[in-house]
Amino acid sequence: MKKLLLLLITTSTAVVAQHKNPNPGYWQQHVDYKMDVTMDVEKFQYSGTQELVYTNNSNDTLTKVFYHLYFNAFQPGSEMDARLLSISDPDPRMVKSFKGADGIEKKESKLSELKSTEIGYLKVNDLKQDGTLLKTKVVGTILEVELAKPLVPKAKTTFTMNFNGQVPVMVRRAGRNSDEGVALSMTQWYPKMAEFDFEGWHADPYIGREFHGVWGDFDVKITIDKKYTIGASGYLQNKNEIGHGYQDEGVKVNTPKKQKTLTWHFIAPNVHDFAWGADPDFIHDKVMGPNNVELHFFYKNDADIKDNWKKLQPETVKLLEFFNKTIGEYPYKQYSIIQGGDGGMEYAMCTLITGKRSLPSLIGVTAHEFAHMWFQHMLATNESKHGWMDEGFTSFISDFAVNQIMDKKNQEDENPFQSMYGNYNYMVRKGHEQPLSTHADRFDDNMNYGISAYTKGAVFITQLAYVIGWDNTFKTLKRFYYDYRFSHPTPNDFKRTAERVSGAVLDWYLVDWTQTTNTIDYAIKNTEVKGNEANITLERIGRMPMPIDLLVVYEDESTESFYIPNTLMRWTKENPYPEISRTVLEGWDWAYPTYSFKFDTKGKKIKAIVIDPSELMADVNKANNVKEI
């Protein structure tokens, strides 16, 4: 890979950098949370207070606000439960299979059988705005709030509340007593202000998919049984009082024997979520990464996993080095990898992942969730509407990172992402593809959502490398990070960044690949050779246009290439194979279904003609891309 452009950002423990979104008139709301909660580890219930200072940076006067109450999803009859019963391929982690009286295998939602002591819930009490009690209404996982006083543009208001919750039995992402024995996976656990942006309110119910949050600062105190070790978003403020592996070297921590609990105090600056995990049997390791970033590891004291978790630690240092160089520097001074959850899920300054994995799997899931710190927790796209951006970009860069770190073969003229293209083609063949612009909750099935967001989203990047070149693609990723970090960029922002970097016009690419299910299918329709003159005719079968790299292989194994510009781009790509002589032909306008050109073979006999030798173009029928003569 060619040398990548390095764009540095200033980092500090407090993360003083605010958004740099260059769009004229851009604004985003701001929140400052102060929470003080107490956890009962016997009943898995907690209570707390929340003070939230909300800044309205919009030009709208707000008369309502909305909070997410995610834990309410973990109940029989919830929207999440209903979706599990209606979708054709429910998440296997959330259902149980059994044979009915008729002998036919059936599936039942795990939520439907939860008892009152096992469900999740969040209850808000005494919600006030600047001291005035507010009218509220709970609708599933959303709390609708009528303001006592309208919040005018550029003004602040303070919301205070008491709240209590119950941690559900582990079903999806959050919960208690996971299959691996982790006591608490505390994600989506607090009343969280919904996002209001240029599109309006995003008060989507939670059915188990994606999130969208408001940027702000979190000040969180958690009181819990002193035997428990916590890994969390943010920086522990009282580490020398807490101990549990956090304390400074040489500091002896003495907790009074009669004291049954500890209060952990975390501050997480400039983030849009706060998560934590806790267990009385956690091992806590800390290693230093580049730029004095502390990498924390929390995992069960289990002989079957300890060796792999130790080996994971130096690999995580390598991952941080890679992401810093390839995307942009990590701006915080802490990141925690916590055993918990039901697979892997990203949160601000931490991730929760399952721990009983092979070493390659452990490194792979860590790479993916760590990469989400850049593509979601610093470039905070609306996951619900554009899940393909955070999941797809993350899948691309994490796979690329693992490929590099684990010394797998990866050359610029080869495609190490073949499995992604295979998954995309499988979805196309199945015939039920939906556009990437589909809201995450509206996909007909989990298979389509998974392949669309993770795979087709990743191919958006690898195929962009085919369109504008690898060098421009990586420069685009770095500039996108530099320009839009700590804000809420959109797909158009990324497209415009790629245009600024490369000089190409790329609206056609964003529209066709993300807003339609148009496919790419080019074919070699006809070849004719008379003497030294070859006449080649290509055909566009799919609706989506592309530029064409075409390779001619002669019987003496020499080669030459031809480039057919896509006229919609108004631009010509540099030769991706500078060692091979290339001829740039006239552009191919989309409206013409065929394209013909002639060239001089100089007396050589043609062996084969190949469309897209890199195989980075997601052509759905590669069989007609090669013609042997």
C-alpha positions in Angstrom: 0.0 0.0 0.0 1.3 3.4 -0.8 2.3 5.7 2.0 -0.8 7.2 3.6 -1.3 10.8 4.4 -0.9 11.5 8.1 -3.3 14.1 9.6 -2.7 14.7 13.3 -5.1 16.1 15.9 -4.4 17.5 19.3 -5.2 15.1 22.1 -5.5 15.6 25.8 -6.9 13.8 28.7 -9.9 16.1 28.7 -10.5 16.0 25.0 -10.8 19.8 24.4 -11.4 19.4 20.6 -15.0 20.2 19.6 -16.6 19.4 16.3 -14.9 20.8 13.2 -17.8 20.0 10.8 -17.1 22.4 7.9 -20.7 22.5 6.6 -21.9 26.2 6.7 -24.5 26.6 9.4 -23.9 23.2 11.0 -25.0 22.9 14.6 -25.5 20.1 17.1 -27.2 19.9 20.4 -25.1 19.4 23.6 -25.8 17.6 26.9 -24.0 17.5 30.2 -25.0 14.5 32.4 -24.4 14.1 36.1 -25.6 10.8 37.4 -25.3 9.1 40.8 -26.6 5.5 40.9 -26.6 2.7 43.4 -26.6 -1.0 42.3 -28.1 -3.8 44.3 -26.2 -6.8 43.1 -28.6 -9.3 44.8 -31.8 -8.0 43.1 -30.1 -6.5 40.0 -32.0 -3.3 40.6 -30.6 0.2 40.8 -31.7 3.7 41.6 -30.2 7.0 40.8 -30.4 10.7 40.2 -29.7 12.5 36.9 -29.1 16.1 36.3 -28.9 17.0 32.6 -28.0 20.4 31.2 -29.4 20.6 27.7 -28.2 23.2 25.2 -30.4 24.0 22.3 -28.0 25.0 19.5 -30.7 24.7 16.8 -32.8 27.5 15.4 -36.0 25.8 16.6 -37.9 26.6 19.8 -38.5 23.2 21.5 -41.7 22.5 23.3 -41.0 18.8 23.8 -38.1 16.5 24.5 -37.8 12.7 24.4 -35.8 10.2 26.4 -34.8 6.7 25.5 -35.7 4.0 28.1 -34.0 1.2 26.4 -34.4 -1.4 29.2 -38.2 -1.3 28.7 -37.6 -3.3 25.5 -36.7 -6.4 27.6 -40.3 -7.3 28.5 -42.9 -9.6 27.1 -45.1 -7.8 24.6 -42.6 -5.1 23.8 -41.8 -3.9 20.3 -38.6 -5.9 20.4 -40.6 -9.0 21.4 -43.1 -8.4 18.7 -40.4 -8.0 16.1 -38.8 -11.3 17.1 -42.1 -13.0 16.5 -42.7 -11.5 13.1 -39.3 -11.5 11.4 -38.5 -14.5 9.3 -35.0 -15.0 10.7 -34.9 -13.8 14.3 -31.6 -13.4 16.0 -30.7 -16.8 17.4 -29.4 -15.3 20.6 -32.9 -13.9 21.3 -35.0 -17.0 20.6 -35.2 -20.6 21.8 -36.0 -23.5 19.5 -38.3 -26.4 20.5 -40.5 -29.0 18.9 -44.2 -28.5 19.1 -46.9 -31.2 19.6 -47.0 -31.7 15.9 -43.3 -32.5 15.8 -42.4 -29.3 13.9 -39.5 -27.2 15.1 -40.6 -23.8 16.4 -39.1 -20.7 17.8 -40.1 -18.6 20.7 -38.9 -15.2 21.9 -36.8 -15.4 25.1 -38.4 -12.1 26.1 -41.8 -13.7 26.2 -40.9 -15.9 29.1 -39.2 -13.4 31.3 -40.7 -13.2 34.8 -41.2 -9.9 36.7 -37.9 -10.3 38.5 -36.1 -11.0 35.2 -37.4 -8.3 32.8 -35.7 -5.0 32.2 -37.2 -1.6 33.0 -36.4 2.0 33.5 -38.8 4.3 35.4 -38.4 8.0 35.6 -39.8 9.9 38.7 -40.0 13.5 39.6 -38.7 14.8 36.3 -38.4 18.6 36.5 -37.3 21.4 34.2 -35.5 24.1 36.1 -37.3 23.0 39.2 -40.8 22.7 37.6 -42.4 19.3 37.5 -43.1 18.1 34.0 -45.9 16.1 32.3 -44.6 12.8 30.8 -45.9 9.8 29.0 -44.2 6.4 28.5 -44.6 4.8 25.1 -42.6 1.6 25.1 -38.9 2.6 25.1 -39.6 6.3 24.7 -40.5 8.9 27.4 -42.4 11.8 25.9 -41.9 15.0 27.8 -43.9 18.3 27.6 -41.7 21.2 28.6 -43.0 23.7 31.2 -41.2 26.5 29.4 -40.3 26.4 25.7 -36.5 26.1 25.1 -35.6 28.9 22.7 -32.6 28.8 20.3 -29.2 29.0 21.9 -30.6 28.6 25.4 -29.9 26.1 28.1 -32.2 24.3 30.5 -31.6 21.8 33.4 -33.6 18.6 33.7 -33.5 16.7 37.0 -34.9 13.3 37.8 -34.9 10.3 40.0 -34.9 7.0 38.2 -34.8 3.4 39.0 -34.2 0.3 36.8 -34.0 -3.4 36.7 -31.2 -5.2 34.8 -32.8 -7.8 32.5 -31.6 -11.3 32.2 -29.1 -11.3 29.4 -30.9 -11.5 26.0 -29.3 -8.9 23.8 -26.2 -6.7 24.4 -27.2 -5.6 27.9 -28.2 -7.6 30.9 -27.1 -9.7 33.9 -25.5 -13.1 34.2 -24.4 -13.7 30.6 -23.8 -17.1 29.2 -20.1 -16.7 30.2 -21.0 -15.8 33.7 -20.4 -12.0 33.6 -22.6 -10.4 36.2 -23.4 -7.0 34.7 -23.3 -5.7 31.1 -24.6 -2.2 31.6 -25.3 -0.7 28.2 -28.3 1.5 27.3 -29.0 1.5 31.0 -29.9 5.1 31.8 -32.6 7.6 30.7 -30.9 9.0 27.6 -31.9 12.2 25.8 -32.9 11.5 22.2 -31.1 13.4 19.4 -32.6 16.4 17.7 -30.7 17.5 14.6 -31.3 19.2 11.2 -33.8 16.4 10.4 -35.7 16.9 13.6 -36.3 14.4 16.5 -34.9 10.9 16.4 -37.0 9.2 19.0 -36.9 5.7 17.5 -38.1 2.8 19.6 -35.5 0.2 20.5 -36.0 -3.2 18.8 -32.4 -4.3 19.1 -30.6 -2.6 16.3 -28.9 0.8 16.2 -28.4 4.1 18.1 -28.1 7.9 17.7 -26.9 10.1 20.5 -26.2 13.6 21.6 -22.7 14.8 22.1 -21.8 15.8 25.6 -19.9 15.3 28.9 -20.7 12.6 31.4 -20.0 12.7 35.1 -21.1 9.3 36.6 -20.9 7.9 40.1 -21.7 4.2 40.6 -22.0 2.7 44.1 -21.7 -1.1 44.1 -20.6 -4.1 46.2 -16.9 -3.6 46.9 -16.0 -7.0 45.5 -17.0 -5.9 42.0 -14.6 -4.5 39.5 -15.9 -2.0 37.0 -14.7 -1.3 33.5 -16.4 1.7 31.9 -16.4 4.7 29.5 -14.4 7.6 30.7 -11.6 8.1 33.3 -11.8 6.9 36.9 -11.4 9.9 39.1 -10.8 8.2 42.4 -8.6 5.2 41.4 -6.3 5.4 44.5 -9.4 5.0 46.7 -10.9 2.2 44.5 -7.9 0.0 43.7 -9.0 -3.0 41.6 -6.0 -2.6 39.4 -6.5 1.1 38.7 -4.3 2.6 41.4 -1.0 4.3 40.7 2.1 2.1 41.0 3.2 1.8 44.6 -0.1 3.0 46.0 -1.6 0.8 48.7 -5.4 0.9 48.8 -7.0 0.2 52.1 -10.8 -0.2 52.1 -12.3 -0.3 55.6 -13.5 -3.9 56.3 -16.9 -2.8 57.5 -17.5 -0.9 54.2 -19.6 -3.1 52.0 -19.6 -0.8 48.9 -17.4 1.4 46.8 -18.4 4.5 44.8 -16.7 4.6 41.5 -16.5 8.1 39.9 -16.0 8.3 36.1 -15.8 11.3 33.8 -16.2 10.8 30.1 -15.7 14.1 28.1 -17.1 14.8 24.6 -18.8 11.4 24.0 -22.4 10.4 23.1 -22.9 7.4 25.4 -21.7 5.9 28.6 -21.5 2.1 29.3 -20.0 -0.1 31.9 -19.5 -3.7 32.9 -18.9 -5.3 36.3 -18.1 -8.6 37.9 -16.7 -9.8 41.2 -14.3 -12.1 39.4 -12.8 -9.8 36.8 -9.1 -9.7 36.2 -8.0 -6.2 35.3 -4.9 -5.7 33.2 -3.5 -2.4 31.9 -1.0 -1.9 29.1 0.2 1.4 27.6 -0.5 2.2 24.0 0.8 4.9 21.6 0.6 8.5 23.0 0.3 7.2 26.5 -3.2 5.8 25.9 -4.1 3.3 28.7 -5.6 0.1 27.4 -7.6 -1.7 30.0 -8.7 -5.3 29.8 -11.4 -6.8 32.1 -12.1 -10.5 31.8 -13.2 -13.5 34.0 -10.6 -15.4 36.0 -11.2 -18.4 33.8 -8.3 -20.7 33.0 -9.8 -21.4 29.6 -9.6 -17.8 28.4 -6.7 -16.1 30.4 -4.0 -17.1 27.9 -5.8 -15.6 24.9 -6.7 -12.4 26.8 -3.0 -12.0 27.7 -2.0 -12.5 24.0 -4.7 -10.0 22.9 -3.1 -7.1 24.7 0.0 -6.5 22.6 -2.2 -7.0 19.5 -4.5 -4.3 20.7 -1.5 -1.9 20.9 -0.8 -2.7 17.3 -4.4 -2.1 16.4 -4.2 1.4 18.0 -1.0 2.2 16.1 -2.6 1.1 12.8 -5.8 3.1 13.3 -3.9 6.2 14.4 -1.8 6.1 11.2 -4.5 5.0 8.8 -7.5 7.2 10.0 -6.3 9.7 12.6 -5.1 9.8 16.1 -7.3 8.5 19.0 -8.2 11.6 21.0 -8.8 10.1 24.4 -6.3 8.6 26.9 -8.2 5.5 27.8 -9.9 2.5 26.1 -11.4 -0.5 27.9 -12.1 -4.0 26.5 -14.6 -5.6 28.8 -15.9 -9.2 28.7 -19.6 -9.1 28.6 -22.6 -8.7 26.3 -23.6 -11.3 23.8 -21.1 -10.9 21.0 -19.4 -7.5 20.5 -20.8 -4.0 20.7 -19.1 -0.6 20.6 -19.6 2.1 23.2 -17.8 5.4 24.0 -14.2 4.7 25.1 -15.0 1.0 25.7 -16.4 -2.2 24.2 -18.2 -5.2 25.6 -17.3 -8.5 23.9 -17.7 -12.2 24.7 -14.5 -13.7 25.9 -14.6 -17.4 25.2 -13.1 -17.3 21.7 -10.1 -18.5 19.8 -7.2 -16.0 19.6 -7.9 -15.0 16.0 -11.6 -14.5 16.8 -10.7 -12.5 19.9 -8.4 -10.2 17.9 -10.9 -9.9 15.1 -13.8 -8.8 17.3 -11.6 -6.4 19.2 -10.3 -4.9 16.0 -13.9 -4.4 14.8 -15.2 -2.8 18.0 -12.1 -0.7 18.5 -12.4 0.6 15.0 -15.9 1.7 15.9 -14.3 4.4 18.1 -13.5 6.2 14.8 -16.5 5.2 12.8 -19.3 5.9 15.2 -17.9 7.3 18.4 -15.9 10.0 16.8 -17.7 10.2 13.5 -21.2 9.8 14.9 -23.3 9.0 12.0 -27.0 8.3 12.5 -26.7 4.5 12.8 -30.5 3.9 12.5 -30.6 5.7 9.1 -27.1 5.0 7.8 -26.0 1.9 9.6 -23.9 1.0 6.5 -21.6 3.9 7.2 -20.5 2.9 10.7 -20.7 -0.9 10.2 -19.4 -1.0 6.7 -16.5 1.4 7.2 -15.6 -0.3 10.4 -15.7 -3.8 8.8 -13.5 -2.5 6.0 -10.8 -0.9 8.2 -10.8 -3.6 10.9 -10.4 -6.4 8.3 -7.7 -4.4 6.7 -6.0 -3.9 10.1 -6.1 -7.6 11.0 -4.9 -8.4 7.5 -1.8 -6.2 8.1 -1.2 -7.0 11.7 -1.5 -10.8 11.3 0.8 -10.7 8.3 -1.7 -12.0 5.8 -1.0 -11.6 2.2 -2.3 -8.2 1.1 -1.0 -6.5 -2.0 -2.4 -3.4 -3.7 -3.2 -5.2 -6.9 -5.1 -8.0 -5.2 -8.5 -8.0 -3.4 -8.3 -9.4 0.2 -12.0 -8.8 0.7 -13.4 -11.5 -1.6 -15.6 -13.0 1.1 -17.4 -9.6 1.4 -18.1 -9.6 -2.4 -19.3 -13.2 -2.1 -21.8 -12.3 0.6 -23.0 -9.3 -1.4 -23.5 -11.5 -4.4 -25.4 -14.1 -2.3 -27.8 -11.4 -1.2 -28.3 -10.2 -4.8 -29.0 -13.8 -6.0 -31.6 -14.3 -3.2 -33.5 -11.5 -4.8 -34.7 -9.6 -1.6 -32.1 -6.9 -1.4 -33.2 -3.5 0.0 -31.4 -0.2 -0.5 -28.7 0.8 2.0 -30.8 3.9 2.7 -33.4 1.7 4.4 -33.9 2.5 8.1 -32.2 -0.2 10.1 -35.5 -1.2 11.7 -37.2 -1.6 8.3 -35.2 -4.4 6.8 -37.3 -7.4 6.1 -34.9 -9.8 7.7 -31.7 -9.9 9.6 -29.8 -11.5 6.8 -30.4 -8.7 4.5 -29.6 -6.1 7.2 -26.4 -7.8 8.1 -25.1 -8.2 4.6 -26.2 -4.7 3.6 -24.8 -2.9 6.6 -21.6 -4.8 7.2 -20.8 -6.2 3.7 -22.2 -3.9 1.1 -21.2 -1.0 3.3 -17.6 -2.2 3.3 -17.7 -2.8 -0.4 -18.7 0.8 -0.8 -15.1 1.6 0.4 -13.2 -1.1 -1.4 -15.1 -0.4 -4.7 -14.4 3.3 -4.2 -10.7 2.3 -4.3 -11.5 0.9 -7.8 -13.2 4.1 -8.8 -10.7 6.7 -7.5 -7.7 4.6 -6.5 -6.4 3.3 -3.2 -4.3 6.4 -2.5 -7.3 8.8 -2.9 -9.5 6.4 -0.9 -7.2 6.4 2.2 -6.7 10.1 1.9 -10.5 10.5 1.9 -10.8 8.4 5.1 -8.3 10.6 6.8 -9.7 13.9 5.7 -13.2 12.7 6.5 -12.0 12.0 10.1 -10.2 15.3 10.3 -13.1 17.4 9.0 -16.0 15.7 10.7 -14.8 14.2 14.0 -17.0 14.9 17.1 -20.0 15.7 14.8 -22.8 13.9 13.0 -21.7 13.5 9.3 -24.0 12.2 6.6 -23.3 10.0 3.6 -23.2 13.1 1.4 -20.4 14.5 3.7 -18.3 11.5 2.9 -19.0 11.7 -0.8 -18.1 15.4 -0.9 -14.9 14.6 1.0 -14.0 12.0 -1.7 -14.7 14.5 -4.4 -12.6 17.2 -2.7 -9.7 14.8 -2.4 -9.8 13.2 -5.8 -11.4 15.8 -8.0 -13.9 13.3 -9.4 -17.7 13.8 -9.4 -19.2 11.0 -7.4 -22.9 11.7 -6.8 -23.8 8.8 -9.2 -21.8 6.4 -7.0 -23.4 7.4 -3.8 -26.9 7.3 -5.3 -26.7 4.0 -7.2 -24.9 2.1 -4.5 -26.7 3.3 -1.4 -30.2 4.5 -2.5 -31.0 1.8 -5.1 -30.5 -1.9 -5.6 -29.1 -1.3 -9.1 -26.4 -3.9 -9.8 -23.1 -3.7 -11.8 -22.8 -6.2 -14.7 -20.4 -5.6 -17.6 -19.6 -8.2 -20.2 -17.2 -8.7 -23.1 -19.8 -9.1 -25.8 -17.6 -9.6 -28.9 -14.0 -9.7 -29.9 -12.7 -9.6 -33.5 -9.1 -9.7 -34.6 -8.0 -9.0 -38.2 -4.3 -8.9 -38.8 -2.9 -6.5 -36.2 -6.2 -4.8 -35.4 -8.4 -5.9 -32.5 -12.0 -4.7 -32.2 -13.6 -5.2 -28.8 -17.2 -4.6 -27.9 -18.3 -4.4 -24.3 -21.9 -4.5 -22.9 -23.4 -2.9 -19.9 -26.1 -5.3 -18.6 -26.6 -3.9 -15.0 -28.1 -0.5 -14.4 -25.2 0.9 -12.3 -22.5 2.7 -14.4 -18.8 2.3 -13.6 -15.5 3.2 -15.2 -13.8 0.2 -16.8 -10.3 -1.1 -16.3 -9.6 -3.7 -19.0 -6.5 -5.9 -19.3 -5.3 -7.5 -22.5 -3.0 -10.6 -22.0 -0.9 -11.8 -24.9 0.4 -15.3 -25.5 3.9 -14.1 -24.7 2.5 -13.2 -21.2 3.0 -9.5 -21.9 0.1 -7.2 -21.0 -1.4 -3.8 -21.7 -4.4 -2.1 -20.2 -7.2 0.2 -21.3 -9.2 2.6 -19.2 -12.7 3.6 -20.2 -13.8 6.6 -18.1 -17.3 6.9 -16.8 -18.4 10.2 -18.2 -20.5 11.0 -15.1 -17.2 11.3 -13.1 -15.8 14.1 -15.4 -12.4 12.7 -14.3 -9.7 10.2 -15.2 -8.2 7.8 -12.6 -4.5 7.4 -12.4 -3.1 4.1 -13.7 -3.5 1.6 -10.9 -0.8 -0.6 -12.6 2.0 1.8 -13.5 4.2 -1.1 -14.6 1.7 -1.9 -17.3 1.3 0.4 -20.3 -2.2 2.0 -20.3 -4.3 3.7 -22.9 -7.1 6.1 -21.8 -10.0 5.8 -24.2 -13.0 8.0 -24.8 -15.6 7.9 -22.1 -18.6 5.6 -22.0 -21.9 7.5 -21.5 -24.4 5.5 -19.4 -27.3 5.7 -21.9 -25.3 3.6 -24.5 -25.6 -0.1 -23.7 -22.5 -1.1 -25.7 -19.1 0.3 -26.2 -16.6 -0.6 -28.9 -12.9 0.3 -29.5 -10.0 -0.8 -31.6 -6.3 -1.2 -30.9 -3.1 -2.3 -32.6 -1.9 -5.7 -31.3 1.5 -5.0 -32.8 1.6 -8.5 -34.2 1.1 -10.2 -30.9 -1.6 -12.9 -30.4 -4.2 -12.2 -27.7 -4.6 -14.9 -25.1 -7.3 -13.3 -22.9 -9.2 -10.1 -22.2 -10.2 -9.3 -18.6 -12.6 -6.6 -17.2 -11.4 -5.4 -13.8 -8.4 -7.6 -13.0 -8.4 -6.2 -9.5 -11.9 -7.7 -8.8 -12.7 -4.7 -6.7 -15.7 -3.8 -8.9 -18.7 -5.6 -7.5 -19.8 -7.1 -10.8 -22.5 -9.6 -10.1 -21.5 -11.9 -13.0 -17.8 -12.2 -13.3 -18.1 -15.1 -15.7 -18.7 -12.7 -18.6 -15.7 -10.5 -17.5 -13.1 -12.7 -19.0 -12.8 -14.0 -22.5 -10.1 -16.3 -23.7 -9.2 -16.1 -27.4 
